[in-house]
Amino acid sequence: MSGERTLATELATWAARLTYADLPTRITDYAVSAVISHLGVLRAGISHPLGWKLLKAFGSPLADDPARAAHVLAGLSSCLYYEDSMYVGHVTHSTVNVPLAYRRQSGLDGRALLAAVVASSECAARVTAAAALGTLRGQGASYAQLVGAVAARSHAQGDPVEAWVNAWGIALSAPPWPLRRAFLGSDAKVLSAAVPVRIALDACDAAAAGLTGAPDLLEHPNGLLAKVSQVPSPEVITSGFGERWHTETLTVKLHPAGAYVDAAIDCAMALHDKLTAQDADDIAEVEVRAAGLTIAMDADGAPYLDRERSAIMALNLSVGYNVATALLTGAVTPADLTGPATADPRRWELAERTRLRFDPELSRNLLRATAPLGEAVRQAGERARGWLADFSGGRAAPPPGPPSTTFENATKAVGAVVTLVFKDGRRLTEGRAHAAGSAGEETRREHRAMARAKLLATGVPQEVADELDRLPELDARQLDHLIRTALTAH
């Protein structure tokens, strides 16, 4: 590079200098919770048949080669749709996994690990936010992992800014583009994060050897944002450093299901506690009122549902299967994404009696919140009007107000109302404005307790969870031992 000022150089300059001491206490608290919760995700993947196949194919998540370990970890964390998210993106596949994988090679202690997690999460979320109004979103946004993995490794290694920018330029030169048929109808989705993580780590090696990437690849008319977003907002990539902390928009995922299904699961769990065994058999219809995005995602996965032969992603998106499971069992767990649960005829019969109804108020609430799309629409302003009209079928207007200057009060609102209609005419209803664990006031108070409960549910010893609470105090040897203990097969 020749001193050219680009979005990548500005972002890398800020992130490369970010240390643990620069982080507000609330941000380090979120980062600790993100690591704890993510270890729960990894352990759930290791325990699932799909995770077993990954380990058979690619080896241990504790491999001596950190690039291979990161590749395996990214596959495990994307198995079950159990990973946490933030505004914007499912970035932890790269931003937590890569620091975990490189902790030994880079001699990371707890504080250095957390600094790498935050720095890379900020980079990945900012770039993803800039491209949020496009067709490549959510788990399919491979570029989020490309950005996050480069930033995580570069920060952990203390690489100079030039290395960050070159590695990004190389990694983002040909981002993977998932095909919906494979994503929803096969096991291939499990590699949707692993492949870009490996590409990014190879790009770091290439940059270290002297290969260069285009430093303006983010904003160039023939660059990333122009390719993946219909309404790019490049300004958000460098907006509000040290004030707009995307890390504190964390949503702790409490169910292994689609993010747009979670609130309906919460409602069904509450209804389960009110049902007798006979009541469950007397349900004539399950009505689920939801935002348009929930209905669209359910419809996206429906053609790929085939009972116990369904790919996991199709199960994840099915409102009917997940609501029926929660109504009958009181929860949705990783065990519900494999046999014998997926062959249970009662679940499928109840799923077939589930009807989705569009709820305009829930759709408006979705756009008023920070995540998943409200902040992106406010950021784009008038630029977003046409995109939003197309996206919503003309049913939604841009939410009022300017973009946020801080995410201290960030929210995520994907709600649902579930009504059970019984054969005798009785009705029972439960509603939720947002899913448990979503960014918001409750999660700001309880994210550590949520993360610990998620990890403990995988069978990790209590003392491991207690030690992880002390993450900032751990030296490199203690950290390595703790992570190895947490990720040992059980």
C-alpha positions in Angstrom: 0.0 0.0 0.0 1.1 3.6 -0.5 -0.7 5.3 2.3 -4.1 5.1 0.6 -7.0 5.9 2.9 -9.8 3.3 2.4 -12.5 1.8 4.6 -10.3 -1.2 5.1 -7.3 0.8 6.2 -9.4 2.9 8.6 -11.1 -0.1 10.1 -7.8 -2.1 10.5 -6.0 0.9 12.0 -8.6 1.2 14.7 -9.1 -2.5 15.4 -5.4 -3.4 15.3 -4.7 -0.9 18.1 -7.6 -2.0 20.3 -6.5 -3.6 23.6 -8.4 -5.0 26.5 -7.7 -1.8 28.4 -9.6 0.2 25.8 -12.8 -1.8 26.4 -15.6 -0.5 28.7 -16.5 -2.9 31.4 -19.9 -3.6 29.9 -18.2 -4.6 26.6 -15.8 -7.1 28.3 -18.7 -8.5 30.2 -20.5 -9.1 26.9 -17.4 -10.7 25.4 -17.0 -13.1 28.3 -20.7 -14.1 27.9 -20.2 -14.6 24.2 -17.3 -16.9 24.7 -19.1 -18.9 27.4 -22.2 -19.2 25.3 -20.2 -20.2 22.2 -18.5 -23.0 24.0 -22.0 -24.3 24.8 -22.7 -24.2 21.0 -19.6 -26.1 20.2 -20.3 -28.8 22.8 -23.8 -29.2 21.5 -22.3 -29.7 18.0 -19.8 -32.2 19.2 -22.6 -34.2 20.8 -24.8 -34.3 17.7 -24.6 -36.9 14.9 -23.9 -34.1 12.4 -21.0 -33.0 14.5 -19.7 -36.6 14.7 -19.5 -36.6 10.9 -17.6 -33.3 10.9 -15.1 -34.7 13.4 -14.7 -37.9 11.3 -14.1 -35.8 8.1 -11.8 -33.1 9.5 -10.4 -34.2 12.9 -10.4 -32.7 16.3 -11.3 -29.1 17.3 -8.2 -29.3 19.4 -5.8 -30.0 16.5 -2.3 -28.7 16.8 -2.7 -26.9 13.5 -4.7 -23.8 14.4 -6.1 -23.3 10.9 -7.5 -26.8 10.9 -8.9 -26.4 14.4 -10.6 -23.1 13.4 -12.1 -24.9 10.4 -13.5 -27.7 12.5 -14.8 -25.3 15.2 -16.6 -23.2 12.6 -18.3 -26.4 11.3 -19.4 -27.4 14.7 -20.7 -24.0 15.7 -22.9 -23.8 12.5 -24.4 -27.3 12.9 -27.6 -26.6 14.7 -28.5 -22.9 14.3 -27.6 -22.5 18.0 -25.0 -19.8 17.6 -25.4 -16.3 19.0 -25.8 -13.2 16.8 -25.4 -9.5 17.0 -26.3 -6.5 14.9 -25.4 -7.6 12.3 -24.6 -11.2 11.7 -23.7 -14.6 12.9 -20.1 -13.5 13.3 -19.0 -15.8 16.2 -18.2 -18.6 13.8 -15.1 -16.6 13.0 -14.7 -14.0 15.7 -14.8 -16.5 18.6 -13.6 -19.7 17.0 -10.4 -18.2 15.4 -9.1 -16.7 18.7 -9.9 -20.0 20.4 -8.0 -21.9 17.8 -4.9 -19.6 17.8 -4.7 -19.2 21.6 -1.8 -21.5 21.9 0.2 -20.4 18.9 -0.2 -16.8 19.8 0.2 -17.3 23.6 -3.1 -15.6 24.4 -4.2 -15.0 27.9 -7.7 -14.3 28.9 -7.5 -10.5 28.2 -5.8 -10.9 24.9 -8.4 -13.5 23.8 -11.2 -11.1 24.7 -9.6 -8.2 22.9 -9.3 -10.3 19.7 -12.9 -11.4 20.1 -14.2 -7.9 20.4 -11.9 -6.4 17.7 -12.9 -9.0 15.2 -16.6 -8.9 16.1 -16.6 -5.2 15.6 -15.0 -5.5 12.2 -17.2 -8.3 11.0 -20.4 -6.8 12.3 -19.6 -3.3 10.8 -19.0 -4.7 7.3 -22.1 -6.9 7.6 -24.2 -3.9 8.7 -23.0 -2.0 5.7 -24.4 -4.7 3.4 -27.4 -5.7 5.4 -30.0 -4.6 2.8 -29.2 -7.2 0.3 -29.8 -10.8 -0.7 -26.9 -12.4 1.1 -27.8 -12.1 4.8 -27.9 -14.2 8.0 -26.1 -17.5 7.9 -25.5 -17.2 4.2 -23.4 -14.0 4.6 -20.0 -15.7 4.0 -18.2 -12.3 3.8 -18.9 -11.8 7.6 -16.7 -14.8 8.3 -14.1 -13.7 5.9 -13.8 -10.3 7.6 -14.0 -11.8 11.1 -11.5 -14.6 10.6 -8.8 -12.2 9.1 -9.4 -9.7 11.9 -9.3 -12.3 14.7 -6.1 -13.9 13.5 -4.4 -10.6 12.7 -5.3 -9.2 16.1 -4.2 -12.3 17.9 -0.8 -12.3 16.1 -0.3 -8.5 16.4 0.0 -8.1 12.7 0.5 -4.7 11.2 -2.3 -2.8 9.5 -0.9 -3.5 6.0 -1.2 -7.3 6.7 -4.9 -6.9 7.7 -5.7 -4.9 4.6 -4.0 -7.3 2.2 -5.5 -10.3 3.8 -9.0 -8.8 3.6 -8.4 -7.9 0.0 -7.4 -11.4 -0.8 -10.1 -13.2 1.3 -12.9 -11.0 -0.1 -11.9 -11.3 -3.7 -14.3 -14.3 -4.3 -16.7 -14.7 -1.4 -18.6 -18.0 -1.4 -22.2 -17.7 -2.4 -24.5 -20.4 -0.9 -27.1 -22.1 -3.0 -30.5 -22.4 -1.3 -31.1 -25.9 -2.5 -27.9 -27.1 -0.8 -28.3 -24.8 2.2 -31.8 -26.0 3.1 -31.9 -29.5 1.6 -28.6 -31.2 2.5 -25.9 -31.4 5.1 -23.7 -29.0 3.1 -24.9 -26.1 5.1 -22.6 -27.2 7.9 -19.7 -26.0 5.9 -21.2 -22.5 5.3 -19.0 -20.9 7.9 -16.1 -23.4 7.9 -15.2 -22.8 4.2 -15.0 -19.0 4.5 -13.0 -19.2 7.7 -10.5 -21.4 6.0 -10.3 -19.1 3.0 -9.7 -16.2 5.3 -6.9 -18.0 7.2 -5.3 -18.9 3.8 -5.5 -15.3 2.9 -3.6 -14.4 6.0 -0.8 -16.8 5.0 -0.8 -15.3 1.5 -0.5 -11.8 2.9 2.3 -12.8 5.2 4.2 -14.2 2.2 3.9 -10.9 0.4 0.7 -11.2 -1.8 -1.3 -8.0 -1.9 -5.0 -7.4 -2.1 -7.0 -4.5 -3.3 -7.2 -2.0 -0.4 -10.4 -0.4 -1.6 -12.2 -3.7 -2.1 -15.0 -2.9 0.3 -16.2 0.4 -1.3 -15.0 0.1 -4.9 -17.9 0.1 -7.5 -16.7 -3.4 -8.5 -16.1 -4.4 -4.9 -17.8 -6.3 -2.0 -20.6 -4.0 -1.0 -21.6 -3.4 -4.6 -21.8 -7.2 -5.1 -23.7 -8.3 -2.0 -25.9 -5.3 -1.1 -28.7 -3.6 -3.0 -28.4 -0.6 -0.7 -24.9 -0.3 0.6 -24.2 1.9 3.6 -20.4 2.1 3.6 -20.3 4.9 6.1 -21.3 2.5 9.0 -18.0 0.6 8.7 -16.0 3.4 10.3 -18.8 5.2 12.2 -18.6 5.8 15.9 -15.5 3.9 16.8 -15.5 3.5 20.6 -19.2 4.6 20.8 -21.2 2.2 18.6 -20.1 -1.2 20.1 -21.8 -3.9 18.1 -20.6 -6.3 20.7 -23.3 -5.1 23.1 -26.1 -6.0 20.6 -25.5 -9.6 21.5 -28.4 -12.0 21.2 -27.9 -15.2 23.2 -29.5 -18.0 21.3 -31.5 -20.2 23.6 -33.0 -22.6 21.1 -31.4 -24.6 18.3 -33.9 -23.2 15.7 -34.3 -20.3 13.3 -34.0 -16.9 14.8 -37.4 -16.0 13.4 -39.0 -19.1 15.2 -37.6 -18.5 18.7 -40.4 -16.3 20.0 -43.0 -18.9 18.9 -41.0 -21.6 20.7 -41.1 -19.4 23.9 -44.8 -19.1 23.5 -45.3 -22.9 23.0 -43.1 -23.7 26.0 -45.3 -21.5 28.2 -48.4 -23.1 26.8 -47.0 -26.6 27.4 -46.9 -25.8 31.1 -50.7 -25.2 31.0 -51.6 -28.4 29.1 -52.7 -31.8 30.4 -51.8 -34.9 28.4 -55.4 -35.0 27.1 -55.3 -31.3 26.1 -52.4 -32.0 23.7 -54.5 -34.6 21.9 -57.5 -32.3 21.7 -55.7 -29.4 19.8 -57.6 -28.8 16.6 -55.4 -26.0 15.3 -52.3 -24.1 16.3 -52.4 -20.5 15.1 -49.1 -18.6 15.0 -49.3 -14.9 14.3 -45.9 -13.6 13.2 -44.0 -11.0 11.3 -43.8 -11.4 7.5 -40.1 -12.4 7.8 -41.0 -15.4 10.0 -43.6 -16.5 7.5 -41.2 -16.0 4.6 -38.4 -18.1 6.2 -40.9 -20.9 7.1 -42.0 -20.9 3.4 -38.4 -21.0 2.3 -37.7 -24.2 4.2 -41.1 -25.9 3.7 -40.2 -27.6 0.3 -37.3 -29.4 2.0 -39.2 -30.9 4.9 -39.4 -34.7 4.8 -40.0 -35.7 8.4 -37.0 -37.6 9.8 -35.2 -37.3 6.4 -35.3 -33.5 6.6 -32.0 -31.6 6.6 -31.4 -29.8 9.8 -31.7 -26.3 8.3 -35.2 -27.1 7.0 -36.1 -28.3 10.5 -34.6 -25.1 12.0 -36.9 -22.9 9.9 -40.1 -24.8 10.4 -42.5 -23.0 12.7 -44.8 -26.0 12.8 -42.1 -28.6 13.8 -40.6 -26.4 16.4 -43.8 -25.2 18.0 -45.2 -28.8 18.0 -42.0 -30.0 19.7 -42.2 -27.3 22.4 -45.9 -27.9 23.0 -45.4 -31.6 23.4 -42.1 -31.7 25.3 -41.7 -28.3 26.9 -38.5 -27.3 25.0 -36.6 -27.5 21.8 -33.1 -29.0 22.3 -30.3 -30.3 20.1 -31.7 -33.8 20.6 -34.9 -32.7 18.7 -32.8 -32.3 15.5 -32.1 -36.0 15.1 -33.8 -39.4 15.6 -35.9 -40.6 17.3 -37.4 -37.1 17.8 -37.6 -36.2 14.2 -39.6 -39.4 13.4 -42.2 -38.7 16.1 -45.6 -38.8 14.3 -47.3 -36.8 17.0 -45.0 -33.8 16.3 -45.6 -33.9 12.6 -49.3 -34.3 12.9 -49.5 -31.3 15.2 -47.1 -29.4 12.9 -49.6 -30.1 10.0 -52.3 -28.4 12.1 -50.2 -25.2 12.5 -51.3 -22.2 10.6 -49.3 -19.0 10.2 -51.0 -15.6 10.1 -49.4 -12.3 9.2 -49.4 -9.8 12.1 -48.7 -6.2 10.9 -47.9 -4.9 14.4 -45.2 -7.6 14.9 -43.8 -6.7 11.5 -43.7 -3.0 12.5 -42.0 -3.9 15.8 -39.4 -5.8 14.0 -38.4 -2.7 12.0 -38.6 -0.4 15.0 -35.9 -2.4 16.8 -32.2 -2.3 16.2 -32.0 -5.8 14.9 -32.4 -7.6 12.6 -33.1 -4.8 10.0 -34.4 -1.7 11.7 -31.0 0.0 12.3 -29.9 -0.8 8.7 -33.0 0.7 7.2 -32.6 3.9 9.4 -29.0 4.1 8.4 -29.8 4.0 4.7 -32.7 6.5 5.1 -34.3 7.4 1.8 -32.0 5.0 0.0 -33.9 2.1 1.6 -37.4 3.1 0.7 -37.5 1.1 -2.6 -35.7 -1.9 -1.2 -38.1 -2.0 1.8 -41.1 -1.8 -0.4 -39.9 -4.7 -2.5 -38.8 -6.7 0.6 -42.1 -6.3 2.4 -44.4 -6.4 -0.6 -45.3 -2.8 0.0 -46.6 -3.5 3.5 -43.8 -1.6 5.5 -42.7 2.0 5.7 -39.2 3.0 6.8 -39.0 3.3 10.6 -38.7 6.9 11.8 -35.6 8.4 13.4 -31.9 8.7 12.8 -29.3 6.0 13.1 -28.2 5.2 16.6 -25.1 6.9 18.0 -24.7 4.1 20.6 -25.9 0.6 21.0 -26.3 0.7 24.8 -30.0 0.4 24.4 -30.1 -1.9 21.3 -33.0 -4.2 20.8 -34.0 -7.2 18.7 -37.7 -7.8 18.2 -38.9 -10.8 16.3 -42.1 -11.6 18.2 -45.0 -14.1 17.9 -48.4 -14.9 19.3 -49.4 -18.6 19.5 -53.1 -19.6 20.0 -54.3 -23.1 20.6 -57.8 -23.9 19.4 -59.2 -27.0 20.9 -61.8 -29.3 19.5 -64.3 -28.1 22.1 -63.8 -24.5 21.2 -61.6 -23.5 24.0 -58.6 -21.2 23.2 -55.3 -20.6 24.9 -53.0 -17.8 23.9 -49.4 -16.8 24.7 -47.6 -13.9 23.1 -44.0 -12.6 23.1 -42.8 -9.2 21.7 -39.4 -10.8 21.3 -37.6 -14.1 21.9 -35.9 -14.7 25.2 -32.2 -13.9 24.9 -32.8 -11.2 22.3 -30.8 -8.0 22.6 -32.8 -5.8 25.0 -33.2 -4.8 28.6 -33.6 -8.4 30.0 -30.5 -9.6 28.1 -28.5 -6.6 29.3 -29.2 -7.7 32.8 -29.1 -11.5 32.4 -26.7 -12.3 29.5 -24.1 -14.0 31.8 -26.8 -16.2 33.4 -28.2 -17.1 30.0 -24.7 -18.0 28.7 -23.9 -20.1 31.7 -27.2 -22.0 31.6 -26.6 -22.7 27.9 -23.1 -24.1 28.6 -24.2 -26.1 31.7 -27.0 -27.7 29.8 -24.3 -29.5 27.6 -23.0 -31.3 30.7 -19.9 -29.2 31.3 -18.7 -29.4 34.9 -19.8 -26.5 37.1 -16.2 -25.6 37.9 -15.4 -25.1 34.2 -18.3 -22.6 34.0 -17.1 -20.9 37.2 -13.5 -20.6 35.8 -14.8 -19.1 32.5 -16.4 -16.3 34.6 -12.9 -15.4 35.5 -11.7 -15.3 31.9 -10.0 -11.8 32.1 -7.9 -13.1 35.0 -6.5 -16.2 33.3 -3.0 -16.5 32.1 -2.1 -18.3 28.9 -1.5 -21.7 30.5 -4.8 -21.5 32.5 -6.7 -20.4 29.5 -5.4 -23.2 27.3 -6.2 -25.9 29.9 -9.7 -24.5 30.4 -10.5 -24.4 26.7 -9.1 -27.9 26.2 -11.3 -29.2 29.1 -14.4 -27.5 27.8 -13.9 -28.9 24.3 -13.0 -32.4 25.2 -15.5 -34.9 23.8 -17.9 -36.2 26.3 
